[in-house]
Amino acid sequence: MGKINNLRDRIDYDTIDNIASFTSSYDKEADSLIIQPKKPVSATSIDWDGDFWVRISDTGEIVGIEIEDYKGFFSKKYNMLRGFAVTSPVIRAFVIALLKLGPRPFTKKDFIADLETVCQRVA
């Protein structure tokens, strides 16, 4: 079996602070928060611990963040964000801090716990 390609290795972590200058837009119907430059850039989305998607260019530069199920999941998981407007700069600063902490190591135990959670939701 070949080695699994970790897409997170493609992220240029030196571009994390660019997020502070991005604009935020919220789609209420989809409950999706998009953080990106004013002019969107073609990108690949990389999952970040199930919390959000990091959008990167072909060179690995971070060109956006997409948080699906923002009010239904993300703001509940990180309840300290409640009370801030969805498009507040505080949300961008929080995402920057999460990225700087680095990804959670993914282990077999994590996989089983995630799988059990999904099974409970489906049941």
N, C-alpha and C positions, 0 to 999 in steps of 0.2 A: 504494500500500500504506500502511495506517495505521501510526502509531507503536505499537510494542509497549509495553504497560504493564509497567513494572518494579515488581513487587510489593514489592521491598525498599524502595521509596520510601514505602511505607505504614507501615514500622516506626517506632515512637516510640523512638529510640535513647536517650532520657533514662530509659527504664524498664529498661535492661540490668541495673542493679544489683539489681533486684527478684529476679532469679534466685537470688541468694545466700540468700534466705529461703524458696525453694521446697523441696518434698520430692522425693526421688528414689525411683523404684521400677524394678525390673528384672524383665523377663519372660524367664526363662532359655530357655524353649522357642522364643520368637520372636527372642531375642537383641536385645531392644529396651529401651533405657533411656529412661524418661519423667521429665522434671523439670518440676514444675508446682506451683501452690498446692495446699494441702490439699483445697480444694473446686475441682474442675476447672471451667474456664470454656469456653464455646463459642468456637471460634477457627478461623482460617484458617491453614493451614500454608504456609510459604514456604521453599523450598530455600536452604540456605546452602552454596554451593560444593560440593554433593554430600556434605558431611560430616554434616549434621544438618538438621532442620526447625525453624525458628523459628515458634512458634505465637503469633499476635497476635489481639487482640480487634477488634471493629469500629472502635474508636478508635485502633488501632495499638499499644496497650500490649502488651508482651511478656507472655504468660500461660503460656508453656511452651516446652519444648525436647523434641524427640523424636530420639533417636539410634538409627536402625535399624542392625542388623548391628554392634552395639557391639564385641563381642569379635572378630568375624570381620573387621572393617574398621577401625573408628575407633581402637581401642586399639593396633592394629598400625601404623596411620599415625602416631599420636602415641604412640610407644612409651615416652615418659617417664611415661605414666599407668599403665604396668604395675606391679603390686605394690600399687596402691591399690584398696580395695574399690569396687565399681561404684557404690555409693551414697555414696561419700565426698564431703565438701564440696570436696575438691580438684578433683573432676571439674566441679562447678558453677563453681568459680573459673576453671578452664581454659576452659570455654565462654564465660564472661564476657570473658576476655582475648581469645579469638578474635573475638567480636563487636565488641569495642572496636578491634581492628585494622582492622575494616571488611572488606567483601567484596572478593574478588579481582576485578579488572577482567576482564570477560568479552570476549574477542576472538575473531575468526574462527580464529586459530591455536589458542586454547584449545578451541574447538568441535571442530576437526578432530582434535586430540589426544585429546579425550574420546571422540569417535566411533571413532577407531582402537582405543582401549582397549576399548570395548564390543564392537567387531567381533572383537577377539582373544579376548575371554571367550566369545563365542558360537561361534566357530570350533572 
